[in-house]
Amino acid sequence: MQSLQAKILVVDDAVDHQLIVRETLGKQHTLFQALTLAEADKELSAGTFDLILLDVNLPDGDGFTYYAKLRTQDHTRDIPVMFATSRSDISSEVMGFSLGATDFIVKPVEFARLRARIEARLKLILDQNERELTLQKGDLRLSVSLQRAALVKEGKESRLDLTPLEFKILFHFLRYEEVVFSREQLLSAIWGNATDVFDRTVDMHISNLRKKIALSDYKIQAVHGTGYKLVRKVIGK
């Protein structure tokens, strides 16, 4: 499948399950942990996520009610939710799916099965997003279906002449603003399984992309000894 580095919020008070999820997915995806629903609210108010892995039994409430709450809020209603719970009765599973959950996983679950279920759901999400998504942050607007990037200033749009790889890199950075990616992670996300691509290739494409978005609200910043991240420019610098 196409490589996708997703931001996943794991809402579960069982520390052993949190460790299983981190061991299973932590190398491929960016994971955030919440042991209570209150902690989940804080994480969701601070950033966007591609997927929520939600337990049903939590110290400060139940996952079904919380899921219904998420669907009433603008910033969370479109985030896919997978229930992961020790409840194995049919009525709970029916409840989860009737609410609109993306999947219902019964714990304990084997590493390989958990990874396969989550990766399959993420691929469906990615495929749908790539068909429909127009992503805009600040003055950068990307149309995925058209593979077109533009700079929008005072209502006027000027097209950015990006190569397909530069478009993919910019799209990746915009989706994960302020997240630091190593060269190895960028190679995996952008070039996939290609074996003839090297770190200096990443540097070359980043250098070219920097020049093309020089007039935008964003810049690609090198993080010493680690890699790169996309940040908003500070006014006056």
Biotite code that builds the C-alpha atoms (Angstrom):
import biotite.structure as struc

atoms = struc.array([
    struc.Atom([0.000, 0.000, 0.000], chain_id="A", res_id=1, res_name="MET", atom_name="CA", element="C"),
    struc.Atom([0.966, 3.621, -0.354], chain_id="A", res_id=2, res_name="GLN", atom_name="CA", element="C"),
    struc.Atom([3.043, 4.832, 2.538], chain_id="A", res_id=3, res_name="SER", atom_name="CA", element="C"),
    struc.Atom([1.170, 7.073, 4.942], chain_id="A", res_id=4, res_name="LEU", atom_name="CA", element="C"),
    struc.Atom([2.474, 8.624, 8.119], chain_id="A", res_id=5, res_name="GLN", atom_name="CA", element="C"),
    struc.Atom([-0.649, 9.353, 10.121], chain_id="A", res_id=6, res_name="ALA", atom_name="CA", element="C"),
    struc.Atom([-1.327, 11.235, 13.332], chain_id="A", res_id=7, res_name="LYS", atom_name="CA", element="C"),
    struc.Atom([-3.227, 8.844, 15.592], chain_id="A", res_id=8, res_name="ILE", atom_name="CA", element="C"),
    struc.Atom([-4.782, 9.643, 18.972], chain_id="A", res_id=9, res_name="LEU", atom_name="CA", element="C"),
    struc.Atom([-5.012, 6.584, 21.237], chain_id="A", res_id=10, res_name="VAL", atom_name="CA", element="C"),
    struc.Atom([-7.608, 7.086, 23.984], chain_id="A", res_id=11, res_name="VAL", atom_name="CA", element="C"),
    struc.Atom([-7.237, 4.210, 26.425], chain_id="A", res_id=12, res_name="ASP", atom_name="CA", element="C"),
    struc.Atom([-6.518, 4.000, 30.153], chain_id="A", res_id=13, res_name="ASP", atom_name="CA", element="C"),
    struc.Atom([-4.950, 0.540, 29.835], chain_id="A", res_id=14, res_name="ALA", atom_name="CA", element="C"),
    struc.Atom([-1.200, 1.193, 29.827], chain_id="A", res_id=15, res_name="VAL", atom_name="CA", element="C"),
    struc.Atom([-0.454, -2.278, 28.421], chain_id="A", res_id=16, res_name="ASP", atom_name="CA", element="C"),
    struc.Atom([-2.658, -1.580, 25.390], chain_id="A", res_id=17, res_name="HIS", atom_name="CA", element="C"),
    struc.Atom([-1.022, 1.803, 24.872], chain_id="A", res_id=18, res_name="GLN", atom_name="CA", element="C"),
    struc.Atom([2.343, 0.021, 24.816], chain_id="A", res_id=19, res_name="LEU", atom_name="CA", element="C"),
    struc.Atom([1.059, -2.558, 22.329], chain_id="A", res_id=20, res_name="ILE", atom_name="CA", element="C"),
    struc.Atom([-0.182, 0.175, 20.002], chain_id="A", res_id=21, res_name="VAL", atom_name="CA", element="C"),
    struc.Atom([3.094, 2.098, 20.291], chain_id="A", res_id=22, res_name="ARG", atom_name="CA", element="C"),
    struc.Atom([5.128, -1.053, 19.608], chain_id="A", res_id=23, res_name="GLU", atom_name="CA", element="C"),
    struc.Atom([2.903, -1.891, 16.635], chain_id="A", res_id=24, res_name="THR", atom_name="CA", element="C"),
    struc.Atom([2.545, 1.528, 15.019], chain_id="A", res_id=25, res_name="LEU", atom_name="CA", element="C"),
    struc.Atom([5.053, 3.914, 16.576], chain_id="A", res_id=26, res_name="GLY", atom_name="CA", element="C"),
    struc.Atom([7.735, 3.524, 13.918], chain_id="A", res_id=27, res_name="LYS", atom_name="CA", element="C"),
    struc.Atom([5.401, 4.305, 11.023], chain_id="A", res_id=28, res_name="GLN", atom_name="CA", element="C"),
    struc.Atom([2.987, 6.801, 12.559], chain_id="A", res_id=29, res_name="HIS", atom_name="CA", element="C"),
    struc.Atom([2.941, 9.705, 15.014], chain_id="A", res_id=30, res_name="THR", atom_name="CA", element="C"),
    struc.Atom([1.060, 8.593, 18.128], chain_id="A", res_id=31, res_name="LEU", atom_name="CA", element="C"),
    struc.Atom([-0.522, 10.703, 20.847], chain_id="A", res_id=32, res_name="PHE", atom_name="CA", element="C"),
    struc.Atom([-1.695, 9.182, 24.128], chain_id="A", res_id=33, res_name="GLN", atom_name="CA", element="C"),
    struc.Atom([-4.732, 10.044, 26.255], chain_id="A", res_id=34, res_name="ALA", atom_name="CA", element="C"),
    struc.Atom([-5.625, 8.031, 29.344], chain_id="A", res_id=35, res_name="LEU", atom_name="CA", element="C"),
    struc.Atom([-8.937, 9.841, 29.907], chain_id="A", res_id=36, res_name="THR", atom_name="CA", element="C"),
    struc.Atom([-11.552, 11.656, 27.862], chain_id="A", res_id=37, res_name="LEU", atom_name="CA", element="C"),
    struc.Atom([-10.446, 14.941, 29.413], chain_id="A", res_id=38, res_name="ALA", atom_name="CA", element="C"),
    struc.Atom([-6.924, 14.338, 28.113], chain_id="A", res_id=39, res_name="GLU", atom_name="CA", element="C"),
    struc.Atom([-8.381, 13.448, 24.713], chain_id="A", res_id=40, res_name="ALA", atom_name="CA", element="C"),
    struc.Atom([-10.217, 16.794, 24.632], chain_id="A", res_id=41, res_name="ASP", atom_name="CA", element="C"),
    struc.Atom([-6.938, 18.615, 25.279], chain_id="A", res_id=42, res_name="LYS", atom_name="CA", element="C"),
    struc.Atom([-5.168, 16.764, 22.470], chain_id="A", res_id=43, res_name="GLU", atom_name="CA", element="C"),
    struc.Atom([-8.011, 17.368, 20.026], chain_id="A", res_id=44, res_name="LEU", atom_name="CA", element="C"),
    struc.Atom([-8.180, 21.058, 20.857], chain_id="A", res_id=45, res_name="SER", atom_name="CA", element="C"),
    struc.Atom([-4.442, 21.385, 20.230], chain_id="A", res_id=46, res_name="ALA", atom_name="CA", element="C"),
    struc.Atom([-4.203, 19.706, 16.820], chain_id="A", res_id=47, res_name="GLY", atom_name="CA", element="C"),
    struc.Atom([-5.790, 17.651, 14.054], chain_id="A", res_id=48, res_name="THR", atom_name="CA", element="C"),
    struc.Atom([-5.653, 13.870, 13.734], chain_id="A", res_id=49, res_name="PHE", atom_name="CA", element="C"),
    struc.Atom([-6.082, 11.335, 10.948], chain_id="A", res_id=50, res_name="ASP", atom_name="CA", element="C"),
    struc.Atom([-7.536, 8.633, 13.200], chain_id="A", res_id=51, res_name="LEU", atom_name="CA", element="C"),
    struc.Atom([-8.751, 8.112, 16.772], chain_id="A", res_id=52, res_name="ILE", atom_name="CA", element="C"),
    struc.Atom([-8.391, 4.715, 18.447], chain_id="A", res_id=53, res_name="LEU", atom_name="CA", element="C"),
    struc.Atom([-11.001, 4.885, 21.213], chain_id="A", res_id=54, res_name="LEU", atom_name="CA", element="C"),
    struc.Atom([-11.708, 2.601, 24.181], chain_id="A", res_id=55, res_name="ASP", atom_name="CA", element="C"),
    struc.Atom([-15.284, 2.240, 25.435], chain_id="A", res_id=56, res_name="VAL", atom_name="CA", element="C"),
    struc.Atom([-14.669, 2.003, 29.196], chain_id="A", res_id=57, res_name="ASN", atom_name="CA", element="C"),
    struc.Atom([-12.756, 5.045, 30.457], chain_id="A", res_id=58, res_name="LEU", atom_name="CA", element="C"),
    struc.Atom([-12.362, 6.551, 33.952], chain_id="A", res_id=59, res_name="PRO", atom_name="CA", element="C"),
    struc.Atom([-14.364, 9.696, 33.188], chain_id="A", res_id=60, res_name="ASP", atom_name="CA", element="C"),
    struc.Atom([-16.995, 8.401, 30.781], chain_id="A", res_id=61, res_name="GLY", atom_name="CA", element="C"),
    struc.Atom([-17.814, 5.901, 28.044], chain_id="A", res_id=62, res_name="ASP", atom_name="CA", element="C"),
    struc.Atom([-16.501, 5.899, 24.521], chain_id="A", res_id=63, res_name="GLY", atom_name="CA", element="C"),
    struc.Atom([-19.909, 5.633, 22.840], chain_id="A", res_id=64, res_name="PHE", atom_name="CA", element="C"),
    struc.Atom([-21.145, 8.871, 24.394], chain_id="A", res_id=65, res_name="THR", atom_name="CA", element="C"),
    struc.Atom([-17.841, 10.548, 23.644], chain_id="A", res_id=66, res_name="TYR", atom_name="CA", element="C"),
    struc.Atom([-18.007, 9.452, 20.013], chain_id="A", res_id=67, res_name="TYR", atom_name="CA", element="C"),
    struc.Atom([-21.461, 11.035, 19.695], chain_id="A", res_id=68, res_name="ALA", atom_name="CA", element="C"),
    struc.Atom([-20.018, 14.248, 21.161], chain_id="A", res_id=69, res_name="LYS", atom_name="CA", element="C"),
    struc.Atom([-17.181, 14.256, 18.617], chain_id="A", res_id=70, res_name="LEU", atom_name="CA", element="C"),
    struc.Atom([-19.704, 14.150, 15.804], chain_id="A", res_id=71, res_name="ARG", atom_name="CA", element="C"),
    struc.Atom([-21.311, 17.391, 17.003], chain_id="A", res_id=72, res_name="THR", atom_name="CA", element="C"),
    struc.Atom([-18.091, 19.451, 16.922], chain_id="A", res_id=73, res_name="GLN", atom_name="CA", element="C"),
    struc.Atom([-16.759, 21.062, 13.751], chain_id="A", res_id=74, res_name="ASP", atom_name="CA", element="C"),
    struc.Atom([-13.100, 20.254, 14.424], chain_id="A", res_id=75, res_name="HIS", atom_name="CA", element="C"),
    struc.Atom([-13.689, 16.562, 15.201], chain_id="A", res_id=76, res_name="THR", atom_name="CA", element="C"),
    struc.Atom([-16.776, 15.431, 13.290], chain_id="A", res_id=77, res_name="ARG", atom_name="CA", element="C"),
    struc.Atom([-14.830, 14.172, 10.263], chain_id="A", res_id=78, res_name="ASP", atom_name="CA", element="C"),
    struc.Atom([-12.064, 12.311, 12.124], chain_id="A", res_id=79, res_name="ILE", atom_name="CA", element="C"),
    struc.Atom([-12.459, 8.529, 11.616], chain_id="A", res_id=80, res_name="PRO", atom_name="CA", element="C"),
    struc.Atom([-12.821, 6.611, 14.886], chain_id="A", res_id=81, res_name="VAL", atom_name="CA", element="C"),
    struc.Atom([-11.983, 2.964, 15.529], chain_id="A", res_id=82, res_name="MET", atom_name="CA", element="C"),
    struc.Atom([-13.228, 1.460, 18.782], chain_id="A", res_id=83, res_name="PHE", atom_name="CA", element="C"),
    struc.Atom([-10.720, -0.800, 20.570], chain_id="A", res_id=84, res_name="ALA", atom_name="CA", element="C"),
    struc.Atom([-12.296, -2.384, 23.631], chain_id="A", res_id=85, res_name="THR", atom_name="CA", element="C"),
    struc.Atom([-12.400, -5.499, 25.739], chain_id="A", res_id=86, res_name="SER", atom_name="CA", element="C"),
    struc.Atom([-16.181, -5.601, 25.273], chain_id="A", res_id=87, res_name="ARG", atom_name="CA", element="C"),
    struc.Atom([-16.796, -8.606, 23.053], chain_id="A", res_id=88, res_name="SER", atom_name="CA", element="C"),
    struc.Atom([-20.607, -8.763, 23.163], chain_id="A", res_id=89, res_name="ASP", atom_name="CA", element="C"),
    struc.Atom([-22.508, -8.345, 19.943], chain_id="A", res_id=90, res_name="ILE", atom_name="CA", element="C"),
    struc.Atom([-24.609, -5.484, 21.303], chain_id="A", res_id=91, res_name="SER", atom_name="CA", element="C"),
    struc.Atom([-21.510, -3.343, 21.893], chain_id="A", res_id=92, res_name="SER", atom_name="CA", element="C"),
    struc.Atom([-20.191, -4.032, 18.401], chain_id="A", res_id=93, res_name="GLU", atom_name="CA", element="C"),
    struc.Atom([-23.572, -3.227, 16.878], chain_id="A", res_id=94, res_name="VAL", atom_name="CA", element="C"),
    struc.Atom([-23.684, -0.019, 18.917], chain_id="A", res_id=95, res_name="MET", atom_name="CA", element="C"),
    struc.Atom([-20.241, 1.022, 17.670], chain_id="A", res_id=96, res_name="GLY", atom_name="CA", element="C"),
    struc.Atom([-21.055, 0.485, 14.018], chain_id="A", res_id=97, res_name="PHE", atom_name="CA", element="C"),
    struc.Atom([-24.540, 1.981, 14.308], chain_id="A", res_id=98, res_name="SER", atom_name="CA", element="C"),
    struc.Atom([-22.970, 5.188, 15.603], chain_id="A", res_id=99, res_name="LEU", atom_name="CA", element="C"),
    struc.Atom([-20.818, 5.298, 12.487], chain_id="A", res_id=100, res_name="GLY", atom_name="CA", element="C"),
    struc.Atom([-17.475, 3.980, 13.730], chain_id="A", res_id=101, res_name="ALA", atom_name="CA", element="C"),
    struc.Atom([-14.860, 3.062, 11.131], chain_id="A", res_id=102, res_name="THR", atom_name="CA", element="C"),
    struc.Atom([-14.068, -0.256, 12.849], chain_id="A", res_id=103, res_name="ASP", atom_name="CA", element="C"),
    struc.Atom([-14.576, -2.193, 16.095], chain_id="A", res_id=104, res_name="PHE", atom_name="CA", element="C"),
    struc.Atom([-11.611, -4.146, 17.495], chain_id="A", res_id=105, res_name="ILE", atom_name="CA", element="C"),
    struc.Atom([-11.881, -6.504, 20.455], chain_id="A", res_id=106, res_name="VAL", atom_name="CA", element="C"),
    struc.Atom([-8.924, -6.551, 22.879], chain_id="A", res_id=107, res_name="LYS", atom_name="CA", element="C"),
    struc.Atom([-6.609, -8.255, 23.403], chain_id="A", res_id=108, res_name="PRO", atom_name="CA", element="C"),
    struc.Atom([-5.519, -8.208, 19.774], chain_id="A", res_id=109, res_name="VAL", atom_name="CA", element="C"),
    struc.Atom([-2.395, -9.577, 18.103], chain_id="A", res_id=110, res_name="GLU", atom_name="CA", element="C"),
    struc.Atom([0.192, -7.071, 16.851], chain_id="A", res_id=111, res_name="PHE", atom_name="CA", element="C"),
    struc.Atom([-0.094, -8.142, 13.216], chain_id="A", res_id=112, res_name="ALA", atom_name="CA", element="C"),
    struc.Atom([-3.889, -8.064, 13.197], chain_id="A", res_id=113, res_name="ARG", atom_name="CA", element="C"),
    struc.Atom([-4.017, -4.636, 14.830], chain_id="A", res_id=114, res_name="LEU", atom_name="CA", element="C"),
    struc.Atom([-1.523, -3.228, 12.330], chain_id="A", res_id=115, res_name="ARG", atom_name="CA", element="C"),
    struc.Atom([-3.368, -4.741, 9.372], chain_id="A", res_id=116, res_name="ALA", atom_name="CA", element="C"),
    struc.Atom([-6.759, -3.389, 10.490], chain_id="A", res_id=117, res_name="ARG", atom_name="CA", element="C"),
    struc.Atom([-5.436, 0.119, 11.101], chain_id="A", res_id=118, res_name="ILE", atom_name="CA", element="C"),
    struc.Atom([-3.362, 0.255, 7.892], chain_id="A", res_id=119, res_name="GLU", atom_name="CA", element="C"),
    struc.Atom([-6.355, -0.915, 5.861], chain_id="A", res_id=120, res_name="ALA", atom_name="CA", element="C"),
    struc.Atom([-8.540, 1.829, 7.336], chain_id="A", res_id=121, res_name="ARG", atom_name="CA", element="C"),
    struc.Atom([-5.859, 4.473, 6.816], chain_id="A", res_id=122, res_name="LEU", atom_name="CA", element="C"),
    struc.Atom([-5.489, 3.465, 3.171], chain_id="A", res_id=123, res_name="LYS", atom_name="CA", element="C"),
    struc.Atom([-9.226, 3.910, 2.622], chain_id="A", res_id=124, res_name="LEU", atom_name="CA", element="C"),
    struc.Atom([-9.057, 7.305, 4.313], chain_id="A", res_id=125, res_name="ILE", atom_name="CA", element="C"),
    struc.Atom([-6.065, 8.334, 2.209], chain_id="A", res_id=126, res_name="LEU", atom_name="CA", element="C"),
    struc.Atom([-7.680, 7.188, -1.037], chain_id="A", res_id=127, res_name="ASP", atom_name="CA", element="C"),
    struc.Atom([-10.848, 9.148, -0.270], chain_id="A", res_id=128, res_name="GLN", atom_name="CA", element="C"),
    struc.Atom([-8.944, 12.253, 0.777], chain_id="A", res_id=129, res_name="ASN", atom_name="CA", element="C"),
    struc.Atom([-6.775, 12.205, -2.337], chain_id="A", res_id=130, res_name="GLU", atom_name="CA", element="C"),
    struc.Atom([-9.875, 12.067, -4.532], chain_id="A", res_id=131, res_name="ARG", atom_name="CA", element="C"),
    struc.Atom([-11.617, 14.937, -2.777], chain_id="A", res_id=132, res_name="GLU", atom_name="CA", element="C"),
    struc.Atom([-9.119, 17.040, -0.914], chain_id="A", res_id=133, res_name="LEU", atom_name="CA", element="C"),
    struc.Atom([-8.211, 20.625, -1.491], chain_id="A", res_id=134, res_name="THR", atom_name="CA", element="C"),
    struc.Atom([-5.823, 21.595, 1.261], chain_id="A", res_id=135, res_name="LEU", atom_name="CA", element="C"),
    struc.Atom([-5.261, 25.218, 2.173], chain_id="A", res_id=136, res_name="GLN", atom_name="CA", element="C"),
    struc.Atom([-3.115, 26.587, 4.974], chain_id="A", res_id=137, res_name="LYS", atom_name="CA", element="C"),
    struc.Atom([-2.139, 30.211, 5.153], chain_id="A", res_id=138, res_name="GLY", atom_name="CA", element="C"),
    struc.Atom([-1.614, 31.400, 1.610], chain_id="A", res_id=139, res_name="ASP", atom_name="CA", element="C"),
    struc.Atom([-0.835, 27.960, 0.164], chain_id="A", res_id=140, res_name="LEU", atom_name="CA", element="C"),
    struc.Atom([-3.597, 26.062, -1.635], chain_id="A", res_id=141, res_name="ARG", atom_name="CA", element="C"),
    struc.Atom([-3.143, 22.506, -2.932], chain_id="A", res_id=142, res_name="LEU", atom_name="CA", element="C"),
    struc.Atom([-5.590, 20.639, -5.136], chain_id="A", res_id=143, res_name="SER", atom_name="CA", element="C"),
    struc.Atom([-4.740, 16.952, -4.839], chain_id="A", res_id=144, res_name="VAL", atom_name="CA", element="C"),
    struc.Atom([-6.960, 15.737, -7.663], chain_id="A", res_id=145, res_name="SER", atom_name="CA", element="C"),
    struc.Atom([-5.339, 18.224, -10.073], chain_id="A", res_id=146, res_name="LEU", atom_name="CA", element="C"),
    struc.Atom([-1.856, 17.969, -8.509], chain_id="A", res_id=147, res_name="GLN", atom_name="CA", element="C"),
    struc.Atom([-1.772, 21.765, -8.533], chain_id="A", res_id=148, res_name="ARG", atom_name="CA", element="C"),
    struc.Atom([-0.312, 24.168, -5.968], chain_id="A", res_id=149, res_name="ALA", atom_name="CA", element="C"),
    struc.Atom([-0.967, 27.892, -5.791], chain_id="A", res_id=150, res_name="ALA", atom_name="CA", element="C"),
    struc.Atom([-0.072, 30.943, -3.754], chain_id="A", res_id=151, res_name="LEU", atom_name="CA", element="C"),
    struc.Atom([-3.104, 33.007, -2.724], chain_id="A", res_id=152, res_name="VAL", atom_name="CA", element="C"),
    struc.Atom([-2.474, 36.665, -1.902], chain_id="A", res_id=153, res_name="LYS", atom_name="CA", element="C"),
    struc.Atom([-5.289, 39.204, -1.379], chain_id="A", res_id=154, res_name="GLU", atom_name="CA", element="C"),
    struc.Atom([-7.734, 36.910, -3.146], chain_id="A", res_id=155, res_name="GLY", atom_name="CA", element="C"),
    struc.Atom([-5.508, 36.473, -6.195], chain_id="A", res_id=156, res_name="LYS", atom_name="CA", element="C"),
    struc.Atom([-4.162, 33.014, -6.992], chain_id="A", res_id=157, res_name="GLU", atom_name="CA", element="C"),
    struc.Atom([-0.821, 32.439, -8.689], chain_id="A", res_id=158, res_name="SER", atom_name="CA", element="C"),
    struc.Atom([0.198, 28.931, -9.629], chain_id="A", res_id=159, res_name="ARG", atom_name="CA", element="C"),
    struc.Atom([3.400, 27.426, -8.249], chain_id="A", res_id=160, res_name="LEU", atom_name="CA", element="C"),
    struc.Atom([5.381, 25.486, -10.831], chain_id="A", res_id=161, res_name="ASP", atom_name="CA", element="C"),
    struc.Atom([6.107, 22.348, -8.800], chain_id="A", res_id=162, res_name="LEU", atom_name="CA", element="C"),
    struc.Atom([7.315, 18.983, -9.998], chain_id="A", res_id=163, res_name="THR", atom_name="CA", element="C"),
    struc.Atom([5.208, 15.965, -8.940], chain_id="A", res_id=164, res_name="PRO", atom_name="CA", element="C"),
    struc.Atom([7.733, 15.113, -6.223], chain_id="A", res_id=165, res_name="LEU", atom_name="CA", element="C"),
    struc.Atom([7.846, 18.682, -4.952], chain_id="A", res_id=166, res_name="GLU", atom_name="CA", element="C"),
    struc.Atom([4.045, 18.671, -4.792], chain_id="A", res_id=167, res_name="PHE", atom_name="CA", element="C"),
    struc.Atom([4.083, 15.470, -2.732], chain_id="A", res_id=168, res_name="LYS", atom_name="CA", element="C"),
    struc.Atom([6.688, 16.873, -0.365], chain_id="A", res_id=169, res_name="ILE", atom_name="CA", element="C"),
    struc.Atom([4.774, 20.125, 0.149], chain_id="A", res_id=170, res_name="LEU", atom_name="CA", element="C"),
    struc.Atom([1.487, 18.275, 0.636], chain_id="A", res_id=171, res_name="PHE", atom_name="CA", element="C"),
    struc.Atom([3.146, 16.007, 3.213], chain_id="A", res_id=172, res_name="HIS", atom_name="CA", element="C"),
    struc.Atom([4.613, 18.932, 5.140], chain_id="A", res_id=173, res_name="PHE", atom_name="CA", element="C"),
    struc.Atom([1.357, 20.911, 5.090], chain_id="A", res_id=174, res_name="LEU", atom_name="CA", element="C"),
    struc.Atom([-0.582, 17.983, 6.513], chain_id="A", res_id=175, res_name="ARG", atom_name="CA", element="C"),
    struc.Atom([1.903, 17.724, 9.375], chain_id="A", res_id=176, res_name="TYR", atom_name="CA", element="C"),
    struc.Atom([2.817, 21.333, 10.068], chain_id="A", res_id=177, res_name="GLU", atom_name="CA", element="C"),
    struc.Atom([5.537, 21.701, 12.749], chain_id="A", res_id=178, res_name="GLU", atom_name="CA", element="C"),
    struc.Atom([6.265, 17.931, 12.737], chain_id="A", res_id=179, res_name="VAL", atom_name="CA", element="C"),
    struc.Atom([9.951, 17.130, 12.247], chain_id="A", res_id=180, res_name="VAL", atom_name="CA", element="C"),
    struc.Atom([10.704, 14.438, 9.650], chain_id="A", res_id=181, res_name="PHE", atom_name="CA", element="C"),
    struc.Atom([14.040, 12.755, 9.203], chain_id="A", res_id=182, res_name="SER", atom_name="CA", element="C"),
    struc.Atom([15.402, 12.202, 5.707], chain_id="A", res_id=183, res_name="ARG", atom_name="CA", element="C"),
    struc.Atom([14.631, 8.496, 6.093], chain_id="A", res_id=184, res_name="GLU", atom_name="CA", element="C"),
    struc.Atom([10.989, 9.238, 6.932], chain_id="A", res_id=185, res_name="GLN", atom_name="CA", element="C"),
    struc.Atom([10.683, 11.569, 3.954], chain_id="A", res_id=186, res_name="LEU", atom_name="CA", element="C"),
    struc.Atom([12.236, 8.973, 1.668], chain_id="A", res_id=187, res_name="LEU", atom_name="CA", element="C"),
    struc.Atom([9.685, 6.420, 2.878], chain_id="A", res_id=188, res_name="SER", atom_name="CA", element="C"),
    struc.Atom([6.706, 8.778, 2.627], chain_id="A", res_id=189, res_name="ALA", atom_name="CA", element="C"),
    struc.Atom([7.538, 10.327, -0.752], chain_id="A", res_id=190, res_name="ILE", atom_name="CA", element="C"),
    struc.Atom([9.560, 7.709, -2.646], chain_id="A", res_id=191, res_name="TRP", atom_name="CA", element="C"),
    struc.Atom([8.136, 4.580, -1.031], chain_id="A", res_id=192, res_name="GLY", atom_name="CA", element="C"),
    struc.Atom([10.153, 1.441, -1.669], chain_id="A", res_id=193, res_name="ASN", atom_name="CA", element="C"),
    struc.Atom([12.586, 2.969, -4.158], chain_id="A", res_id=194, res_name="ALA", atom_name="CA", element="C"),
    struc.Atom([16.113, 1.722, -3.451], chain_id="A", res_id=195, res_name="THR", atom_name="CA", element="C"),
    struc.Atom([18.057, 4.099, -5.684], chain_id="A", res_id=196, res_name="ASP", atom_name="CA", element="C"),
    struc.Atom([17.194, 7.279, -3.770], chain_id="A", res_id=197, res_name="VAL", atom_name="CA", element="C"),
    struc.Atom([19.588, 8.792, -1.246], chain_id="A", res_id=198, res_name="PHE", atom_name="CA", element="C"),
    struc.Atom([19.582, 11.429, 1.482], chain_id="A", res_id=199, res_name="ASP", atom_name="CA", element="C"),
    struc.Atom([21.119, 14.014, -0.828], chain_id="A", res_id=200, res_name="ARG", atom_name="CA", element="C"),
    struc.Atom([18.132, 13.572, -3.151], chain_id="A", res_id=201, res_name="THR", atom_name="CA", element="C"),
    struc.Atom([15.863, 14.720, -0.327], chain_id="A", res_id=202, res_name="VAL", atom_name="CA", element="C"),
    struc.Atom([18.118, 17.720, 0.311], chain_id="A", res_id=203, res_name="ASP", atom_name="CA", element="C"),
    struc.Atom([18.087, 18.679, -3.365], chain_id="A", res_id=204, res_name="MET", atom_name="CA", element="C"),
    struc.Atom([14.295, 18.583, -3.639], chain_id="A", res_id=205, res_name="HIS", atom_name="CA", element="C"),
    struc.Atom([13.879, 20.468, -0.363], chain_id="A", res_id=206, res_name="ILE", atom_name="CA", element="C"),
    struc.Atom([16.262, 23.155, -1.628], chain_id="A", res_id=207, res_name="SER", atom_name="CA", element="C"),
    struc.Atom([14.314, 23.575, -4.865], chain_id="A", res_id=208, res_name="ASN", atom_name="CA", element="C"),
    struc.Atom([10.969, 23.616, -3.052], chain_id="A", res_id=209, res_name="LEU", atom_name="CA", element="C"),
    struc.Atom([12.203, 26.257, -0.609], chain_id="A", res_id=210, res_name="ARG", atom_name="CA", element="C"),
    struc.Atom([12.915, 28.613, -3.495], chain_id="A", res_id=211, res_name="LYS", atom_name="CA", element="C"),
    struc.Atom([9.497, 28.067, -5.050], chain_id="A", res_id=212, res_name="LYS", atom_name="CA", element="C"),
    struc.Atom([7.571, 28.829, -1.845], chain_id="A", res_id=213, res_name="ILE", atom_name="CA", element="C"),
    struc.Atom([9.866, 31.686, -0.780], chain_id="A", res_id=214, res_name="ALA", atom_name="CA", element="C"),
    struc.Atom([7.044, 34.241, -1.030], chain_id="A", res_id=215, res_name="LEU", atom_name="CA", element="C"),
    struc.Atom([4.558, 32.185, 1.005], chain_id="A", res_id=216, res_name="SER", atom_name="CA", element="C"),
    struc.Atom([3.658, 32.314, 4.696], chain_id="A", res_id=217, res_name="ASP", atom_name="CA", element="C"),
    struc.Atom([5.678, 29.132, 5.228], chain_id="A", res_id=218, res_name="TYR", atom_name="CA", element="C"),
    struc.Atom([9.258, 28.010, 5.133], chain_id="A", res_id=219, res_name="LYS", atom_name="CA", element="C"),
    struc.Atom([10.943, 24.606, 5.357], chain_id="A", res_id=220, res_name="ILE", atom_name="CA", element="C"),
    struc.Atom([13.272, 24.694, 8.320], chain_id="A", res_id=221, res_name="GLN", atom_name="CA", element="C"),
    struc.Atom([16.255, 22.407, 8.830], chain_id="A", res_id=222, res_name="ALA", atom_name="CA", element="C"),
    struc.Atom([16.446, 20.833, 12.291], chain_id="A", res_id=223, res_name="VAL", atom_name="CA", element="C"),
    struc.Atom([20.084, 20.166, 13.119], chain_id="A", res_id=224, res_name="HIS", atom_name="CA", element="C"),
    struc.Atom([20.904, 16.491, 13.298], chain_id="A", res_id=225, res_name="GLY", atom_name="CA", element="C"),
    struc.Atom([17.303, 15.445, 12.676], chain_id="A", res_id=226, res_name="THR", atom_name="CA", element="C"),
    struc.Atom([15.714, 16.556, 9.407], chain_id="A", res_id=227, res_name="GLY", atom_name="CA", element="C"),
    struc.Atom([13.167, 19.118, 8.293], chain_id="A", res_id=228, res_name="TYR", atom_name="CA", element="C"),
    struc.Atom([9.856, 20.665, 9.321], chain_id="A", res_id=229, res_name="LYS", atom_name="CA", element="C"),
    struc.Atom([7.422, 23.169, 7.831], chain_id="A", res_id=230, res_name="LEU", atom_name="CA", element="C"),
    struc.Atom([6.795, 26.289, 9.941], chain_id="A", res_id=231, res_name="VAL", atom_name="CA", element="C"),
    struc.Atom([5.016, 29.602, 9.583], chain_id="A", res_id=232, res_name="ARG", atom_name="CA", element="C"),
    struc.Atom([7.335, 32.510, 9.112], chain_id="A", res_id=233, res_name="LYS", atom_name="CA", element="C"),
    struc.Atom([7.673, 35.013, 11.927], chain_id="A", res_id=234, res_name="VAL", atom_name="CA", element="C"),
    struc.Atom([6.681, 38.492, 10.730], chain_id="A", res_id=235, res_name="ILE", atom_name="CA", element="C"),
    struc.Atom([9.739, 40.639, 10.238], chain_id="A", res_id=236, res_name="GLY", atom_name="CA", element="C"),
    struc.Atom([12.121, 37.731, 9.615], chain_id="A", res_id=237, res_name="LYS", atom_name="CA", element="C"),
])
